[in-house]
Amino acid sequence: MSQFGATGDYPHGKMNEEDEGGLLVGFTHDKGKVIINFGKPCAWIGLSPEEAFGFARLIAEHARDAMKDITESNDG
C-alpha cells in the first residue's frame, strides 16, 4: 500500500463537487529525474498560495539535487 494518496479529509473545506479531499504527495529524485508521487490518479490539485510555493520549492530542491547527481556522475 502506498503511503501517498488520499487522506480522507478536507483541510480547507470542499472546493467543489469534484474535490476528492486532501492528498499526501511524495517528492524525490533518481537518475537525473524529479519524481512526484501522488499515490493515485489525479486530474487536478487545489493549493493555497503558501502550499503552491511549498510545492514549487520542493520541485526546485529536487531538481537542483538531481542536477548535482548528473554532474557528479559525469565527473566521476
C-alpha positions, 0 to 999 in steps of 0.5 A: 500500500502506498503511503501517498494518496488520499487522506480522507479529509478536507483541510480547507473545506470542499472546493467543489463537487469534484474535490476528492479531499486532501492528498499526501504527495511524495517528492524525490529524485533518481537518475537525473529525474524529479519524481512526484508521487501522488499515490493515485490518479489525479486530474487536478490539485487545489493549493493555497498560495503558501502550499503552491510555493511549498510545492514549487520549492520542493520541485526546485530542491529536487531538481537542483539535487538531481542536477548535482547527481548528473554532474557528479556522475559525469565527473566521476 
